[in-house]
């Protein structure tokens, strides 16, 4: 349950008015209309706060999406780099194997 300090002043004021109206009912119809009016105002305040919060969440979501795409691109670059290094290493190993094979076949060519 939230404390009074956590509730913004405008909400506190509307809630206090709603409580006062409901406690001091002089005529049923008038107090009901006033109560509904205050509830409508309260819902409007809550809606505005929710819209602001939704906008913040939307911005954070956009940032997360951008960061995720950055990670995807970085992963792709690292994958390509790994493939190039693998091919270079594979070519080097084949070249060394060929040199060893030739050296074994022609021992007089060795320094």
N, C-alpha and C positions, 0 to 999 in steps of 0.2 A: 504494500500500500504506500502511496506517495505521501510525503509530508507537505505541509503548507509552504515551506521554503522552495520546494521543487516546482510548485505551481506558479506560473507567471501571474503578475499583478492583475492583468485584465481578466484572466480566468477566475482568479480569486474574487474579484469584484462581482462578476456575473453569478458565480456560485452563491455568494453572500446574498445577492438580490433575490435569487431564486428561493433560497432558504427563508428570507424575510417574507416574501410574498406568500409562500406556502404556510408559514407560521401565523401570519396575520390575515387570514381570510375574512374579508368583510362581506363580499358578495361572491358567490361561487363563479359566476360567469366572468367577472372582471379579473379576478385573481388567476383563473385558468388561462385567460388570454395573455396576461402579463407574464405568467410562468412560461407559456409556450414561446412568447416573444424573446424572453431571456435565454431559453434553451436554443432557439434559432441563432441568436447572437453568439452563444457559446460554441455551437456547432460551426459557425462561420469562422471563429477564431481558431478552432481546432483544425478546420479544413485548410486555412492559410498556413498554419504551422506544418501540416502534413505536406502541403505543396512545396514548401521550402525544403523540407527534409527529403522529399522525393527528388528534387532538383540536385541536391548534394549527392544523393545515392547515384543518380544518373551520371554525374560528372566522375565519381569514383569508378563506376562501372566502365565508362569510356576509357579511363586511364588503365584499368586492368586489361581491357581488350587490347589496347595499344601495346602494353607490356607483353602480353601473351604473343602477339604477332612478332614483337621483337625477339622473343625467345625462339619462336618458330624459324625466323630468318637466321638467327645465330646458329641454331641446330643444323639447318641446311648448309650453311657455310662450313661449319665444322665437319659435316659429313663429306662434303666435296673435298675439303682439305685432307681428310683421312684417306679418301679414295686415291687422290693424287700421290700421297706419301706411300700408300700401299703399292701402287703401280711402280713408283720409283724404286722402292725397296725390292720388289719382285724382280725388276729388271736388273738391279745390281746383283742380286743373288744368282740370277741366271748367268750373268756375265762372269762372276767369280767361279761358278761351277764350270762354265765352259773353259775358262782359263786353267783351272785345275785339271780338267780332263785333257786339255791340249798338252799341259806340262807333263802329265803322266804318259802320254803317247810319245812325246818327243823330249826325252830327258836332256838331250844335248842343247836344247834351246834355253834352258834355265841359266840365269846368270851365276 
